[in-house]
């Protein structure tokens, strides 16, 4: 297993496109840049693929547009798979809507995680925000995956999912040292909910957390009429790690790629001999919550 890896996280700029190939050019350029900087892992944000909605009829109801976007899934997956294989790179491919079948009209928000051989696994979003549930009619997935890579185990918590501590804790207990958080948030409060929770997950589970964000706006596309985002690589809060628990972060709302080198041996050592051991000591929390009492005063 690799002890030290270089990771890249995107502040992906949403801009109109006239063709899928124009969208692909932007993606290819970013992957090539990460490869040039000798990165092992590149993270795209949630719903960055909604850029492709500018190819369709923007006057249609957004729930119909999202289902049209899902029809681009196979072409998108093939492109990302080939890029991962060509550059021998792990790519967390943000998210794209996935249509379960034509009969039920059921759509999921899925993240495809690509390995350097071009193979991939899928983590679906398990908690829907109100606009996904009420306006887009997107359904939640019900399973958490842990991806076994050349640098150890990794899990994905898609945006709102990171606001639920149980998701990251379950992955950490299965040995995940990295948590990847592709996100898409429209305003500062929403972004900070995700960012603060991502930082908390890094501390309480003694894991690295990599957040990626969409930036820019497409005012004529309801799905991304506004974006507020900042990419970051977050660490536990202890002497072995970065001051303030932030290894790297971008300037909010600017198109950029942030790159940082993480030391997995230091992280695993911290789980055994850190100043505090919250992951190990979480078993005590299980005992406490199992004996919860209601007291009337």
N, C-alpha and C positions, 0 to 999 in steps of 0.2 A: 504494500500500500504506500502511495506517495505521502510523504510527511508535509511537504510544502507545496502549495499550488497557487497559481495566479488566477484570480477571478475578475471578470468584468461585468458590470451592471449598467444598463442603459437608461438614460433619460431620452426616450424615443419620441421624436417630433412627429406629430400627426399632421400630414399635409395632403392636399387633394392629389389624386393620381388619375391618369387617363387610360391606364391599362394595367393588367396584372404584372406585366414585365417591368413597368415603371416602379411598382411596389417592390418587385423582386430586386431591382437595382439598388434600392435603398437598403434592403435587408442584406444583400450580398456584400455591399460596401462595409457594413458594420461587422459582419462576420470576418471579412478579410482583415479589417483593422485589429480585431481581437486576436486573430491568428498571428499577425505581424508582431504584436506585443507579447507573444508566447503565452497566451492565456490557456488554461485548461478548461475553463468553464465560462460561458457567456449567458447572461440572463436577459430575456426580453420581457416587457411588461404585459400585464393583463389587457386584453381587448385592443392591442395595438393593430390587430387585423381589421378593426372597423374602418380603417383608412380605405379599405376596398369598397365600402358602401358608396363612395363617391363615383363608382362606376355605374351605379343603378339609378332608379327613379327615386329621388329623395322626397317626393311628395307622397309616397305610399306610407301607410302606418308602419311605425318602427318595428312592431312585432313581425311584420312581413319582411321587412328589410333584413332583420336578423336571420330569418330562415333562408333568405337568399344567400346571405354570407356563408351560412353553413354548407352550401353547395360548393364553396371554394375549398373546403377542407382537404380533399384528396390532393389537389394541386399544391396546396400549402405544405402539407406533410411531406410530399415527395421532394419539394424544393429544400426544405429544412433538413431532411434526411441526407440528401446529396451533399449539402454544405457541411454537415457534421462529419460525414465520411471523408470528404475531400480535404478538410483541414484538420482531421484527427482531433476533434473538439467536442466536448459536451455542450449541448445547447438546450437551455430551458426556453421553449418556444412561445413564451407568453401564453395567451389563450385564444381560441377560436371557437365559435358556436359549433356544436356537433348535433346533427339531426339523428335522433334514435331510429325513426322509420317514418315513412310518408303517411302511414295510416293514423298514427297517434298524434303526429305533429309535435312530439316531445323534443325539446331542445335542451342541451346541456352546455355548460361553459367549461371546456376541457383544456388542460395544459398538456402538451406533448413534450416529453423529455427525451432528447436524442443523444445517443452514444456515439463514440468515434468510429464505430463500424457501420453507422447508419441505422442501427436498430433503435427502437424507441418503446417507451412505456407512456401511460396516460394517467394523470391525476385530475379528476374532476373537482370542480368547486362544490363544497358541501353545504355552504350557507349562502343563501341568496339575499342580496340587498333588496330594499323595497322596490326600486325601479326595475330590477331584474325580474322580480316575482310578479309585480303588478302591471308593469307596462310592456316588458319584453316577453313575459310568460316563459321564463327560463326555469328549468327544474333542477333541484340539487342532486348531486351524486351522494352515495351513502358509504363509500369505502375510502379508507386512507391507505396510501401506498408508501413504501420505503424503497428507494432506489439504491441498489448496490453498485458502486462505481469503483474505478481504479484508485480513488482517494477516499474510499470509505462510504458510509451510508448517508443518504441525503433524502430529505422530504420536501414537499411543496405545500405551502399554505397560500391559497389564492386570495389576496386582498382581504376581504371581510373574514375569511377563515382564520386569519392570524389573531383576530380579536377574541377567539375562543381558546383559552389556555389548554384545554384538554387535547386539542389536535397536536400541538407541538410536544406536549408532555408524552403522549402515546408514542410519537416518533422517536423522541429522545430515549425512552425506555427500551426501544428496539435497537438502540445503538446509533441513531442518526446524530452526526456532529454538525451538519449543515441544514439550515432551513432556508428555502428559497421562497421569496414573497413577491410574485408578480402582481403589480397593483395598477389600478386606474381610478383616480379620484378627481372629482370635478371642482372642489374648492378646498380651502386651507383646513377647515375643521375636519373634513373627511380624510384628507391626507394625514393630519396629525393623529387621528384615531389609529390609523394603520401604523404609522411610524412609532408612536409611543408603545403600542402593543408589541410591535416587532422587537423593540429594545427590551421590553419586559421578558419576552420569550427567550432572548439571548441570555439574560441574567438568570432567570429561574431554571433554565435547562442546561446552562453552561454549554452553549452552542453558538456557532457563527450564524448570523442571519443576513441574507443578501436580499435587499429590496430593490425592485426596478419599477419605474414609473413612466406613464405617458405624460408628455408636455405638448404645448401648442393647442390650438383649437380649430374646429371646423364648425362655424356657427350655423351652417345649413344642414348639419347632421345632428339630430337630437341626441344621439348616443354619446357624442363627444363635443358638444357645443362649447364646453369649458373643460379645461384640464389644469390641475395644480399638482406638480410632482417634483420629487427629489429622490434620486437613487442613493443608496447607502450600503456600506458593509459594516455591520455591527458586531461587537464582541461582548463576551462577559465582562463584568466590572471587577477586575482583580489586578494585582501587580504585574502579572505576566502579559497583560493585554494593553490595548491602546488607551491613552488618557481619554476619559469621558466615555469609554466603550464604543468609540467610533473610529474604525480603521480608515474609512474613506467616505466622502459624501460629495455630491455635486452642488452646484449653485442652483437653487430652486428655479424651475421653469425655463431652463436653458437646455438646448439640445447638446447632449454630451454623453461620454462613456467614462465611467469611473473604474479604476483598476487598482487592485490591492493584492498583496500576497499574504495568505493565511497559513499559519503553522498548526497543523492538526495534531502533532505530537504534544505541543504546549497545551492544546485544548484538552486532550485526553488525560494528560498529567494533572491538569487543574481539576478534573472530575475525581481524582484520587487524593490530591493533596492541596487543594485551593484553600484560601482563607476561610471560605464557607463552602459547603457541599450541598447546594440546594437540590440537585438532581437526586443524589443518594438519600438525602433527608426527606424527600417527598413521600417516602413510604410512611413516615410518621404522620404526614397529613392525611393519608388514607385511614390510618387508625383513628385520628381525631374526628374526621368527618363521618366515620362509621358509627361514632357514638354521640352524634348530634342530639342535643336535648332542647326542647322548647320549654322555657320557664316564664311563667306569668308573674309580673311584679306590679 
